[in-house]
Amino acid sequence: MNYHKFRFIKVIKDRFMQFLVYLALILALIPLLSIIYEVFVRGVSAINVDFFIKPTPTVGEVGGGVANAIQGTLITIGLASLIGVPVGLMSGIFLSEYSESKLSMIIRFLHDVLNGVPSIVIGVFAYTLITRSIGFSVTAAAFALAVIMIPIMTRTTEEALKLVPMSIREAAIALGIPRWKVTIYIALSSARKAIITGILLSIARIAGESAPVLVSMGFWRWWFAGLNRPVANLALNVFIFAMSPFQNWVTLAWGSALILIIMVLIISVLARTMLTRG
């Protein structure tokens, strides 16, 4: 009798904990699904051919699109990746392959601190370092976003390389292969899918950043005019147009938000797919 009573109580506790887990999952999904639903319902009305081929309209102008903002966002993310990915990759390699160095602990700590710095502070740093010298430009914005990418890339690269068995490295070194060749041709090759996943996740992280871009580059509604000039940006469209008294700009803000969410979802799905296959 005592055994059956104990088993019954255990089953009740197990079911209760399962209920709490599913309840927590539902509570976590409600805000996410609500945001996606609201943005989709309000943003889909702005999606048409002109939305993708025409630039931002002037104040009071009807129609228009965000083609220039899509162009500017891709350029900014591309430039940021050219800076942030190599630096983060090399930092991650050093922390993983040369962890015995005393410098590695300091670098890891600094990356953790940098990962927690608010993005607006990084934007102010880019403004002080670059904008005050050459003016508001896509270069300054790309630099700010690259700084945000670096700690993410560093940590994902380090963790990816740690998953490569040490026995593979030791076998290669025992055959007389230099350590740097072991790192490049064996360790990096084995962890390439996880590293690419980290690149995609870091790009998704910076795609919707508006604060550092606004501080370092400012708002621009024209086409790309050079690396020393600003570019249009989808995140800034959302931030500025949403507060506009003009309904056309508000509609474009919802459309820009929808495009950003779709971009982030696609990148996240790609990253999850590569991580699963890896």
Backbone bond lengths (Angstrom), bond angles and torsions (degrees), N, CA, C in turn:
res aa  C-N    CA-C-N  psi(-1)  N-CA   C-N-CA  omega(-1)  CA-C   N-CA-C  phi
1 M - - - 1.454 - - 1.511 110.87 -
2 N 1.325 115.07 -45.33 1.456 119.69 179.03 1.531 110.94 -62.51
3 Y 1.344 115.57 -36.23 1.459 119.16 179.74 1.528 110.73 -65.00
4 H 1.333 116.31 -45.13 1.464 119.95 -179.95 1.518 111.12 -65.75
5 K 1.314 116.20 -37.04 1.463 119.73 178.19 1.525 110.71 -66.17
6 F 1.319 115.92 -42.87 1.471 120.27 177.89 1.523 111.20 -62.96
7 R 1.338 116.55 -41.60 1.468 120.74 179.90 1.526 110.93 -65.62
8 F 1.346 115.89 -39.15 1.462 120.26 179.34 1.528 110.55 -63.63
9 I 1.337 116.81 -44.00 1.465 120.89 179.19 1.526 110.82 -64.08
10 K 1.316 116.20 -39.07 1.462 120.74 179.01 1.526 111.36 -63.96
11 V 1.343 117.13 -42.11 1.464 121.20 178.31 1.520 110.49 -64.02
12 I 1.336 116.76 -41.63 1.469 121.21 179.24 1.527 110.45 -61.83
13 K 1.322 117.17 -44.91 1.470 120.65 178.19 1.516 111.45 -62.81
14 D 1.345 115.77 -41.06 1.458 119.66 179.54 1.519 111.09 -63.44
15 R 1.330 117.36 -44.94 1.463 120.97 178.74 1.527 110.93 -65.12
16 F 1.321 116.91 -37.47 1.461 120.28 179.99 1.529 111.07 -65.49
17 M 1.332 116.74 -41.96 1.452 119.92 178.35 1.532 111.24 -66.98
18 Q 1.324 117.52 -37.98 1.462 119.98 175.06 1.529 110.82 -61.23
19 F 1.328 115.84 -40.97 1.468 120.28 177.95 1.522 111.14 -60.93
20 L 1.346 117.32 -42.37 1.461 121.05 179.34 1.526 111.43 -65.23
21 V 1.333 116.32 -38.38 1.468 120.06 179.15 1.524 110.78 -64.62
22 Y 1.335 116.25 -47.17 1.473 119.31 178.92 1.525 111.53 -66.13
23 L 1.320 116.75 -35.68 1.460 120.10 177.26 1.527 110.60 -63.84
24 A 1.333 116.69 -43.29 1.474 120.42 177.37 1.525 110.90 -62.95
25 L 1.344 116.89 -38.81 1.463 120.76 178.06 1.529 110.76 -62.94
26 I 1.323 116.86 -44.51 1.465 120.86 179.91 1.522 110.80 -64.55
27 L 1.329 117.26 -42.41 1.463 120.80 178.96 1.524 111.71 -63.94
28 A 1.337 116.21 -33.87 1.466 119.51 178.60 1.522 111.50 -73.68
29 L 1.346 117.25 -32.41 1.460 120.86 -177.29 1.529 112.67 -81.11
30 I 1.325 117.45 -24.75 1.470 120.11 -177.32 1.522 112.25 -57.75
31 P 1.358 119.91 -51.11 1.475 118.13 178.55 1.522 113.01 -61.79
32 L 1.343 117.26 -41.06 1.459 120.60 -179.10 1.522 111.38 -62.86
33 L 1.322 116.37 -50.04 1.457 119.79 -179.20 1.527 111.65 -66.41
34 S 1.322 116.36 -33.71 1.469 119.71 177.99 1.515 110.91 -64.78
35 I 1.331 116.41 -43.00 1.469 120.32 179.15 1.521 110.59 -64.01
36 I 1.346 116.11 -47.12 1.465 119.88 -179.41 1.532 110.80 -61.24
37 Y 1.328 116.55 -42.83 1.464 120.37 -179.60 1.520 111.26 -64.34
38 E 1.330 116.69 -46.47 1.465 120.48 -177.91 1.519 111.36 -63.87
39 V 1.337 116.39 -44.32 1.461 119.88 -179.60 1.524 110.59 -66.45
40 F 1.326 116.83 -39.03 1.470 119.43 -179.41 1.525 110.66 -66.51
41 V 1.319 117.65 -46.60 1.461 120.92 -177.29 1.522 111.50 -63.44
42 R 1.335 116.74 -42.11 1.461 120.27 -178.06 1.530 112.29 -82.50
43 G 1.324 116.91 -29.59 1.459 119.54 -175.56 1.503 114.52 -86.55
44 V 1.336 117.79 -25.52 1.458 119.99 -176.51 1.521 111.34 -66.07
45 S 1.349 117.79 -24.82 1.466 120.17 179.07 1.534 111.91 -68.81
46 A 1.328 117.00 -20.65 1.462 120.68 -179.75 1.519 112.59 -88.13
47 I 1.342 117.06 -12.38 1.462 120.88 -175.48 1.528 110.54 -80.56
48 N 1.317 115.49 117.55 1.460 122.93 173.46 1.528 107.75 -156.94
49 V 1.309 116.38 -174.44 1.470 119.90 -178.02 1.524 111.06 -64.33
50 D 1.338 117.24 -43.84 1.465 120.86 -179.42 1.528 111.81 -61.67
51 F 1.323 116.36 -30.70 1.467 121.05 -178.83 1.529 111.06 -59.52
52 F 1.323 117.59 -32.79 1.456 122.13 -175.60 1.528 114.15 -98.88
53 I 1.332 117.97 -11.62 1.473 118.87 -175.69 1.521 113.55 -119.81
54 K 1.332 118.42 -12.05 1.457 120.48 -177.90 1.523 110.77 -109.46
55 P 1.334 117.22 151.14 1.470 120.39 178.93 1.529 111.62 -80.02
56 T 1.318 114.81 178.98 1.461 121.28 -179.28 1.528 110.83 -64.25
57 P 1.322 117.87 130.88 1.467 119.81 179.98 1.521 111.59 -73.49
58 T 1.327 115.53 159.97 1.462 120.38 176.09 1.512 109.40 -76.60
59 V 1.319 116.29 174.67 1.457 121.99 -178.30 1.523 110.20 -61.67
60 G 1.327 115.81 125.26 1.453 121.16 178.47 1.512 114.66 84.58
61 E 1.326 118.89 -9.24 1.465 121.85 -179.44 1.523 110.15 -77.21
62 V 1.322 116.17 139.20 1.456 121.59 -179.44 1.526 109.28 -88.10
63 G 1.338 115.45 146.39 1.464 119.94 177.73 1.517 111.83 83.55
64 G 1.324 115.06 -146.41 1.454 119.69 -177.36 1.514 111.94 88.97
65 G 1.317 115.49 -177.60 1.449 120.63 -179.27 1.513 111.57 -155.76
66 V 1.319 115.53 -160.58 1.467 120.86 -178.45 1.525 110.40 -130.43
67 A 1.316 116.97 29.12 1.472 119.77 -179.55 1.519 111.10 -59.56
68 N 1.327 117.11 -40.08 1.461 120.16 178.64 1.523 111.67 -67.02
69 A 1.334 116.84 -33.79 1.468 119.98 178.77 1.520 111.26 -71.00
70 I 1.329 116.68 -38.03 1.470 119.90 175.84 1.525 109.69 -63.63
71 Q 1.332 116.26 -44.07 1.465 120.88 177.10 1.528 110.53 -59.18
72 G 1.332 116.39 -49.30 1.468 120.36 -177.96 1.514 112.90 -63.93
73 T 1.339 116.89 -38.84 1.466 120.28 179.17 1.521 110.97 -64.35
74 L 1.326 117.16 -43.84 1.470 120.71 179.34 1.528 111.20 -65.08
75 I 1.347 116.81 -39.10 1.462 119.96 178.48 1.527 110.53 -65.21
76 T 1.320 116.57 -44.34 1.468 120.60 -179.03 1.518 111.21 -63.66
77 I 1.336 116.47 -45.09 1.465 119.99 179.49 1.530 110.51 -65.38
78 G 1.336 116.57 -39.02 1.457 119.69 178.64 1.517 112.56 -63.25
79 L 1.339 116.95 -45.95 1.468 120.13 178.39 1.530 111.28 -64.56
80 A 1.329 116.21 -40.42 1.471 119.70 178.51 1.527 110.88 -62.68
81 S 1.333 116.66 -38.68 1.461 120.54 179.05 1.529 111.79 -67.06
82 L 1.329 116.21 -36.14 1.466 119.66 178.08 1.529 111.55 -63.06
83 I 1.323 116.33 -27.92 1.466 120.36 179.12 1.523 111.18 -91.66
84 G 1.327 116.17 -50.49 1.456 120.94 -170.92 1.513 114.86 -74.30
85 V 1.339 117.45 -38.14 1.465 119.90 -176.27 1.525 112.14 -65.43
86 P 1.344 120.69 -50.79 1.478 118.82 179.68 1.532 113.08 -61.75
87 V 1.332 116.44 -41.78 1.471 119.09 -179.31 1.517 110.54 -65.05
88 G 1.334 117.19 -46.88 1.458 120.41 178.68 1.510 112.57 -64.20
89 L 1.335 116.51 -37.25 1.469 120.81 178.99 1.526 110.92 -64.47
90 M 1.330 117.21 -46.18 1.457 120.19 179.72 1.524 111.48 -66.21
91 S 1.328 117.01 -37.79 1.466 120.03 178.05 1.517 110.79 -64.59
92 G 1.353 116.65 -43.04 1.458 120.04 178.58 1.512 112.45 -64.01
93 I 1.330 116.79 -38.83 1.470 120.73 177.17 1.523 110.55 -62.09
94 F 1.326 116.29 -44.09 1.463 119.55 -179.53 1.532 111.05 -63.33
95 L 1.348 117.11 -44.72 1.464 120.25 -177.69 1.525 111.91 -66.35
96 S 1.339 116.76 -30.44 1.463 119.58 -178.71 1.520 112.46 -85.69
97 E 1.322 116.78 -47.18 1.458 121.14 -172.37 1.529 113.16 -86.20
98 Y 1.326 117.00 -21.10 1.465 120.66 -179.55 1.526 109.96 -126.78
99 S 1.331 114.57 44.77 1.469 120.24 -177.92 1.525 112.39 -67.08
100 E 1.341 116.45 -17.39 1.472 118.56 179.31 1.525 112.03 -73.70
101 S 1.320 116.96 -14.21 1.462 120.34 -179.91 1.534 110.47 -70.81
102 K 1.325 116.00 141.54 1.468 120.08 177.97 1.525 111.26 -66.37
103 L 1.323 115.82 -25.76 1.458 119.96 -179.48 1.524 112.15 -69.91
104 S 1.327 116.82 -25.11 1.461 120.09 -176.38 1.521 111.92 -64.20
105 M 1.313 118.04 -37.50 1.458 121.01 179.48 1.529 110.83 -64.82
106 I 1.327 116.55 -39.38 1.466 120.72 178.78 1.522 110.46 -67.25
107 I 1.334 116.68 -43.85 1.462 120.81 -179.75 1.528 110.46 -63.70
108 R 1.317 117.20 -42.27 1.468 120.93 179.43 1.521 110.41 -62.41
109 F 1.313 116.54 -42.44 1.466 120.53 178.75 1.530 111.19 -63.47
110 L 1.324 116.76 -42.84 1.471 120.70 -179.89 1.524 111.36 -65.21
111 H 1.321 116.97 -37.97 1.463 120.12 177.36 1.529 111.16 -66.14
112 D 1.321 116.57 -39.05 1.463 119.68 177.44 1.533 110.83 -63.77
113 V 1.316 116.01 -40.57 1.469 119.81 177.67 1.528 110.20 -65.24
114 L 1.336 116.22 -44.30 1.461 120.52 -179.65 1.525 111.33 -62.53
115 N 1.316 116.81 -35.04 1.461 120.89 179.52 1.526 111.75 -65.74
116 G 1.332 116.68 -24.53 1.462 120.65 -179.20 1.523 114.30 -96.47
117 V 1.327 117.00 -3.52 1.466 120.17 179.69 1.528 109.42 -71.83
118 P 1.334 119.17 132.03 1.474 120.48 178.17 1.522 111.29 -59.01
119 S 1.324 115.89 143.77 1.459 120.74 -176.30 1.526 112.16 -62.93
120 I 1.325 117.43 -30.45 1.466 119.74 179.89 1.525 110.50 -66.16
121 V 1.328 116.79 -32.70 1.463 120.65 177.63 1.538 109.82 -68.16
122 I 1.323 116.70 -39.51 1.455 120.33 176.42 1.524 110.23 -64.24
123 G 1.326 116.72 -36.34 1.458 120.31 175.84 1.517 112.28 -63.42
124 V 1.322 116.89 -40.72 1.468 120.86 177.03 1.519 110.65 -64.96
125 F 1.335 116.38 -37.45 1.464 120.73 177.07 1.528 110.64 -62.31
126 A 1.349 116.83 -45.05 1.464 120.78 177.81 1.523 110.98 -64.47
127 Y 1.319 116.45 -36.61 1.464 120.12 177.79 1.525 110.85 -63.07
128 T 1.327 116.19 -45.08 1.463 120.76 -179.18 1.529 111.42 -66.71
129 L 1.325 116.11 -39.64 1.459 120.15 -173.47 1.532 113.04 -81.68
130 I 1.334 117.43 -37.74 1.470 120.70 -172.18 1.526 112.78 -118.42
131 T 1.324 116.68 -49.52 1.469 119.64 -173.59 1.521 112.09 -60.99
132 R 1.308 116.58 -39.91 1.464 119.28 -179.73 1.522 112.11 -68.22
133 S 1.329 116.34 -17.29 1.467 119.84 -179.70 1.523 112.33 -92.89
134 I 1.347 116.73 -46.12 1.459 119.68 -175.32 1.522 113.01 -115.92
135 G 1.327 117.11 -1.49 1.459 120.41 -179.38 1.517 111.96 93.02
136 F 1.335 115.68 175.31 1.462 120.64 178.40 1.527 109.47 -64.20
137 S 1.323 115.71 126.79 1.464 119.12 -174.36 1.513 110.75 -156.32
138 V 1.328 115.58 162.63 1.453 121.30 176.27 1.525 110.77 -67.15
139 T 1.316 116.86 -26.65 1.467 120.74 177.71 1.522 110.94 -62.86
140 A 1.327 116.45 -43.87 1.466 120.36 179.12 1.518 110.91 -65.04
141 A 1.343 116.72 -42.03 1.463 120.00 179.01 1.519 111.30 -64.88
142 A 1.339 116.54 -41.74 1.463 120.49 179.03 1.528 110.85 -63.57
143 F 1.320 116.63 -38.29 1.463 120.21 178.25 1.528 110.62 -63.82
144 A 1.326 116.87 -43.28 1.468 120.53 179.31 1.528 110.62 -62.02
145 L 1.320 117.56 -44.31 1.460 120.78 179.50 1.529 111.32 -68.26
146 A 1.332 116.94 -33.21 1.468 120.22 177.85 1.526 110.82 -64.58
147 V 1.325 116.58 -38.36 1.466 120.22 177.78 1.523 110.58 -62.41
148 I 1.337 116.83 -35.70 1.465 120.45 177.30 1.524 110.56 -68.95
149 M 1.336 116.39 -34.84 1.467 120.87 -178.58 1.523 112.84 -70.85
150 I 1.311 117.26 -34.85 1.469 121.17 -169.83 1.523 113.46 -55.66
151 P 1.346 121.00 -52.26 1.471 118.31 -179.10 1.526 113.43 -64.64
152 I 1.333 117.68 -31.53 1.465 120.40 177.98 1.526 109.89 -67.18
153 M 1.339 116.07 -46.61 1.455 120.34 178.48 1.523 111.40 -63.39
154 T 1.316 116.52 -40.28 1.465 120.81 -179.16 1.515 111.13 -60.93
155 R 1.334 116.28 -48.92 1.464 119.67 -177.12 1.528 111.87 -66.98
156 T 1.339 118.22 -43.06 1.459 119.82 -179.45 1.527 111.60 -67.04
157 T 1.333 117.03 -37.68 1.462 119.80 177.82 1.526 110.61 -66.22
158 E 1.314 116.65 -43.87 1.466 120.33 178.95 1.523 111.26 -59.63
159 E 1.345 116.69 -48.18 1.460 120.21 -178.42 1.523 111.22 -66.87
160 A 1.338 117.05 -35.65 1.466 120.07 179.27 1.523 110.76 -65.34
161 L 1.319 117.36 -42.51 1.466 120.69 -179.40 1.525 111.59 -70.55
162 K 1.324 117.00 -28.89 1.469 119.52 178.33 1.528 111.62 -68.29
163 L 1.336 116.47 -22.47 1.463 119.90 179.28 1.526 112.60 -75.99
164 V 1.334 116.67 -16.07 1.467 120.24 176.86 1.525 108.71 -75.21
165 P 1.331 118.74 122.87 1.475 120.82 -176.77 1.531 112.75 -55.87
166 M 1.312 116.15 137.11 1.462 120.92 179.21 1.526 111.41 -65.43
167 S 1.326 116.83 -26.08 1.465 120.13 -179.27 1.536 111.06 -63.08
168 I 1.331 117.68 -32.13 1.468 120.33 178.33 1.521 110.31 -66.38
169 R 1.321 115.94 -43.17 1.468 119.99 178.07 1.527 110.66 -62.80
170 E 1.339 115.90 -45.34 1.469 120.58 -177.72 1.527 111.38 -63.64
171 A 1.332 116.61 -37.63 1.462 119.85 178.72 1.527 111.18 -66.16
172 A 1.340 115.80 -40.16 1.468 119.37 179.32 1.522 111.17 -67.33
173 I 1.326 116.86 -42.01 1.463 120.40 179.37 1.534 110.44 -66.20
174 A 1.347 116.84 -36.34 1.467 120.55 178.29 1.531 111.50 -64.08
175 L 1.320 116.85 -25.76 1.462 120.40 177.47 1.518 112.64 -82.09
176 G 1.319 116.39 -0.52 1.455 120.45 177.37 1.513 114.67 93.01
177 I 1.337 117.70 10.68 1.468 120.68 179.44 1.528 108.53 -77.68
178 P 1.337 118.76 131.67 1.473 120.48 178.38 1.521 111.77 -58.61
179 R 1.330 114.86 152.78 1.464 119.80 -175.11 1.519 112.04 -63.00
180 W 1.327 117.12 -37.24 1.463 118.84 -178.58 1.518 111.62 -67.87
181 K 1.329 117.15 -32.76 1.463 120.08 175.92 1.527 111.03 -71.16
182 V 1.318 116.35 -35.52 1.463 120.26 176.25 1.527 110.18 -61.88
183 T 1.327 115.67 -41.80 1.464 120.19 -179.79 1.518 111.39 -65.26
184 I 1.335 116.58 -46.43 1.466 120.68 -174.20 1.527 112.10 -75.63
185 Y 1.315 116.82 -49.95 1.453 120.52 -170.29 1.529 114.16 -89.25
186 I 1.335 117.15 -18.24 1.461 119.25 -177.91 1.527 111.31 -114.09
187 A 1.341 116.58 -57.97 1.468 119.18 -176.69 1.532 111.93 -65.66
188 L 1.333 116.27 -51.00 1.466 119.72 -179.30 1.525 111.49 -65.12
189 S 1.327 117.10 -38.33 1.460 120.30 179.70 1.525 110.98 -64.24
190 S 1.328 117.00 -38.91 1.468 120.61 -179.69 1.527 112.04 -70.92
191 A 1.338 116.30 -29.58 1.468 120.09 -175.30 1.521 112.86 -103.53
192 R 1.327 117.55 13.68 1.466 119.75 -171.79 1.523 112.93 -62.54
193 K 1.333 118.37 -37.63 1.462 119.79 -179.04 1.522 111.39 -65.68
194 A 1.326 116.44 -42.31 1.465 119.79 178.74 1.527 111.09 -67.20
195 I 1.333 117.06 -35.01 1.464 120.65 178.43 1.531 110.47 -68.48
196 I 1.326 116.54 -42.53 1.468 120.06 176.95 1.526 110.15 -62.11
197 T 1.320 116.53 -36.82 1.463 120.12 175.71 1.523 110.98 -61.62
198 G 1.324 116.58 -40.70 1.462 120.37 177.22 1.519 111.99 -63.98
199 I 1.341 116.42 -37.73 1.469 120.23 177.20 1.522 110.28 -62.59
200 L 1.327 116.57 -45.19 1.457 120.67 -179.82 1.525 111.41 -63.90
201 L 1.322 117.12 -41.08 1.464 120.25 179.42 1.527 111.86 -66.71
202 S 1.324 117.34 -37.70 1.465 119.69 178.18 1.521 110.90 -68.65
203 I 1.339 117.50 -34.93 1.463 120.50 175.91 1.522 110.33 -66.23
204 A 1.330 116.52 -42.12 1.463 119.89 177.11 1.526 111.04 -62.58
205 R 1.328 116.16 -32.50 1.472 120.47 -179.85 1.528 111.83 -65.80
206 I 1.330 117.43 -38.91 1.468 120.01 -174.67 1.528 112.70 -93.53
207 A 1.340 117.79 -11.19 1.467 120.23 -173.88 1.521 112.53 -59.75
208 G 1.313 117.25 -35.77 1.456 120.03 -176.39 1.514 115.07 -103.48
209 E 1.338 117.55 11.17 1.458 120.44 -179.92 1.534 110.60 -71.01
210 S 1.310 116.13 129.65 1.467 120.43 179.10 1.524 112.58 -117.18
211 A 1.354 117.20 -35.46 1.467 120.06 -175.25 1.528 112.88 -60.98
212 P 1.350 120.03 -53.09 1.471 118.65 -179.59 1.526 112.68 -66.08
213 V 1.341 116.59 -31.27 1.466 120.18 179.12 1.529 110.21 -68.92
214 L 1.320 117.11 -42.66 1.462 121.27 -179.61 1.521 111.60 -64.21
215 V 1.338 116.39 -40.71 1.461 120.09 -177.77 1.524 111.29 -71.15
216 S 1.328 117.25 -41.00 1.464 120.49 -173.48 1.524 113.94 -90.76
217 M 1.343 117.83 -25.09 1.461 120.47 -175.54 1.520 113.21 -119.16
218 G 1.330 117.06 -34.71 1.447 119.29 -177.02 1.518 112.27 80.90
219 F 1.325 116.41 174.22 1.463 121.40 -177.82 1.522 110.38 -85.79
220 W 1.329 115.45 141.75 1.471 122.82 -178.56 1.523 107.12 -148.76
221 R 1.308 117.98 131.76 1.468 119.57 -176.96 1.527 112.78 -118.11
222 W 1.329 117.35 17.37 1.458 120.52 178.69 1.525 109.98 -109.25
223 W 1.326 115.95 -178.52 1.451 120.79 -179.64 1.529 110.75 -76.33
224 F 1.319 115.32 168.51 1.465 122.04 178.61 1.526 110.03 -59.11
225 A 1.341 115.63 130.19 1.471 120.46 -176.17 1.517 112.49 -127.98
226 G 1.316 118.42 11.90 1.459 120.81 179.53 1.512 111.74 132.75
227 L 1.334 115.14 158.16 1.464 120.30 -177.90 1.523 112.90 -69.43
228 N 1.327 117.22 -18.37 1.456 120.99 179.04 1.522 112.33 -96.15
229 R 1.327 116.20 12.04 1.459 121.91 177.68 1.523 108.86 -123.80
230 P 1.327 117.98 159.03 1.471 119.79 176.07 1.526 111.68 -70.14
231 V 1.320 116.41 168.71 1.464 122.90 172.23 1.525 108.00 -133.62
232 A 1.317 115.39 160.72 1.459 120.01 175.79 1.527 109.36 -69.98
233 N 1.326 116.05 157.65 1.460 120.08 -174.31 1.528 109.66 -148.21
234 L 1.332 116.81 135.23 1.455 120.78 -178.07 1.525 112.27 -64.29
235 A 1.323 116.89 -42.66 1.464 120.08 -179.31 1.528 111.21 -63.34
236 L 1.330 117.01 -38.63 1.458 120.03 177.42 1.527 110.89 -69.56
237 N 1.326 117.32 -33.35 1.458 120.14 174.35 1.524 111.01 -58.15
238 V 1.323 115.28 -45.20 1.462 119.96 179.71 1.521 110.13 -62.76
239 F 1.317 116.91 -45.53 1.459 121.59 -176.01 1.528 112.01 -65.83
240 I 1.329 117.62 -44.47 1.466 122.20 -173.76 1.525 111.74 -86.05
241 F 1.326 117.11 -44.82 1.468 119.83 -175.99 1.525 112.20 -69.32
242 A 1.336 117.59 -30.02 1.467 119.99 -178.65 1.530 111.79 -64.09
243 M 1.329 117.38 -25.69 1.464 121.23 -179.80 1.525 112.26 -96.46
244 S 1.336 116.48 5.35 1.456 120.64 -176.82 1.534 111.34 -77.11
245 P 1.337 118.64 146.92 1.465 121.03 174.83 1.521 112.89 -78.79
246 F 1.333 117.49 -6.67 1.461 122.00 -178.30 1.527 109.83 -92.71
247 Q 1.317 115.67 123.45 1.459 121.01 -175.83 1.520 112.12 -62.11
248 N 1.337 117.90 -33.42 1.460 120.91 180.00 1.526 110.88 -62.65
249 W 1.330 116.64 -42.06 1.459 120.40 178.34 1.532 111.16 -68.16
250 V 1.320 116.68 -36.97 1.468 120.05 178.11 1.527 110.01 -62.81
251 T 1.331 115.83 -42.35 1.469 119.92 177.17 1.524 111.44 -61.83
252 L 1.333 116.37 -41.78 1.472 120.00 177.47 1.521 111.25 -65.54
253 A 1.330 116.93 -31.07 1.473 119.99 177.21 1.522 110.52 -64.07
254 W 1.342 116.86 -44.13 1.464 119.91 178.04 1.529 110.81 -65.99
255 G 1.333 117.14 -39.19 1.460 119.85 176.83 1.518 112.35 -63.59
256 S 1.333 116.69 -40.85 1.469 120.67 177.39 1.517 111.02 -63.84
257 A 1.336 116.77 -39.92 1.464 120.69 177.98 1.523 111.26 -63.53
258 L 1.337 116.24 -38.92 1.464 120.08 178.52 1.526 110.99 -64.76
259 I 1.318 117.03 -43.23 1.468 120.58 178.63 1.525 110.53 -62.10
260 L 1.330 117.08 -42.42 1.464 120.37 179.26 1.527 111.26 -62.17
261 I 1.333 116.36 -44.23 1.461 119.81 -179.59 1.530 110.35 -63.81
262 I 1.327 117.19 -41.35 1.460 120.47 178.51 1.528 110.31 -63.17
263 M 1.344 117.26 -41.95 1.463 120.79 177.94 1.518 111.36 -60.03
264 V 1.334 116.27 -46.76 1.470 120.49 -178.64 1.528 110.64 -66.13
265 L 1.334 117.34 -39.95 1.464 120.52 179.03 1.523 111.04 -63.74
266 I 1.327 116.73 -42.94 1.470 120.15 179.34 1.526 110.71 -62.85
267 I 1.331 116.41 -45.16 1.461 120.32 179.41 1.521 110.73 -63.04
268 S 1.336 117.07 -41.72 1.463 120.96 -179.79 1.519 111.63 -65.37
269 V 1.331 116.93 -40.30 1.465 120.36 178.22 1.530 110.49 -65.33
270 L 1.326 116.54 -42.42 1.467 119.96 177.22 1.525 111.05 -60.82
271 A 1.339 115.79 -43.74 1.468 119.61 179.85 1.519 110.86 -64.12
272 R 1.327 117.06 -42.73 1.466 119.90 179.32 1.527 111.62 -65.39
273 T 1.330 116.29 -38.72 1.466 120.54 179.17 1.526 111.46 -64.02
274 M 1.331 115.71 -45.39 1.470 119.61 -179.76 1.515 111.30 -66.73
275 L 1.349 116.58 -37.26 1.456 119.86 179.35 1.521 111.29 -66.85
276 T 1.340 116.00 -38.18 1.466 120.28 179.23 1.520 111.49 -67.98
277 R 1.335 116.26 -42.63 1.465 120.18 179.72 1.517 112.13 -70.40
278 G 1.378 115.14 -28.14 1.461 117.68 -179.56 1.493 112.64 -71.77
